[in-house]
C-alpha cells in the first residue's frame, strides 16, 4: 500500500529556452514526443503503472496547451479518489514571486499537499524519458527508514561531470554530494556499485532529479532553509551534511534520458525507431497513456519505409521515409523523401470546402518532391513543393520567422509556411 499512500509532484520546469522554438508556444512537459504523446505523459504513466493516482503538476510558462491536454487525457471516476491537478504559479499575499527553482516551486504549493493524507511525497521532472516502477524506490525508501531518497543512475566518468554526483556507502546512504565535479577530481567520487555496473565502469552515481520525501520532512526542510531555491544545489547537500536526516540513494540501472536540449530531444525520438529501443512503447504492463483522439487509421500510398513510427490519422504519399517519427494527421506529398526527421503532425484536417474557399493557402503538412533530413517540423506547419531542408553540424545556429537551426538540426516553427522551392542547409 506504500505507493497508494504516496502523492506525486511533477515539476513543469522553467521557460525551456534550451528547447526553443518547441517551447515558444508551449511548456516543456507539453512538447510532443513519439508522434502521439507529450512529455508529461511519461511521468504520469509511470505513476499510474505504479499505482500512484494522486498527482500535482506544477506549471509556470505557456501552460494553456498542457492544461488542455491533462484535462482531456486524465479523468478519474468519483470513486477512485485519483486526480491529476494543475498548480500554476500564483502571486499571493505571502509570496509575490513566481517559482524560482525546484524547491521553491514545491514550497509554494506544499499547502495544497497538506490537504491530503499521505506517507511519502514523490518529486518528479516533467521532461525526462524513462520507465520506472516507483513502488520499488518507495519500498526501498521505507525499508531504509530514510527521510529522503534520491534516485540515481550509474554513469561512466565522461558523463559524471554533467551531473550532481553522490558518494554512497555500501548501505545505500549518501555520504557526500557534489554538483558537476571536474574530471580531475572524479576519482574521489566513486561509490560502491553493483557488480554489473562496475563491469561497465559505471562507478559514479548521478542524480536523476527524482526524490522521495517522508511525510513532514519537506515542510521541516523548508522551515530550516527558508531561502533555498533548488533541491539539487541546496536541499540535498543540506540533508547529507546534517545528522538529523538520513539520505539514501536508489540506483536505477535502466534507460533514462533528460530531454533538456534540442539535440537530446531529437536523439531520444529517433532512438524509438530502433529494432529494440531502450524505451519500450510496446509493453503490455508498463503502458504509456495519453489523450485518446479517436482518429482514423493512417493511409499510405506506395511509400518505402524503414524504421518509421507512423501515428494515427496520417495520409502519406511519400516516396521514402527512413528513421523518422511521423505525428498524428500528418500529410506528406508524392515524391517526397524523409530521413532522420520528426514531423509532429497537424491538429485538424483541412476540408475540401476550406481549400475551395482559400485556393492560395498552402496545404498543411509536407508538399511534393521534397527532401528532409535532420529536421523537426512542428505542428501545423506548411512546407511547399520541391523544398530541400537538410540539417548538419556545419550549420550555425540562426533564427528566422519560419525556422531555427539549433545544434545542427533545422526546426520548422509551429504554424510556419515554407514557400515552394525553398532550400535550407542544402
Helices and strands as residue ranges (DSSP letters): G 3-5, E 6-11, G 17-19, G 28-30, E 32-33, E 37-38, H 40-49, E 54-59, H 64-73, E 83-88, H 102-113, E 120-125, E 128-130, H 134-143, E 148-155, H 157-160, E 164-168, E 174-179, G 183-189, H 195-198, E 204-214, H 217-224, I 231-235, H 236-241, E 247-251, E 256-258, H 262-271, E 299-300, E 304-310, E 315-316, E 320-326, E 331-332, E 337-343, H 352-357, E 365-366, E 371-377, E 382-383, E 388-390, E 398-399, E 403-406, E 409-412, E 417-418, E 423-424
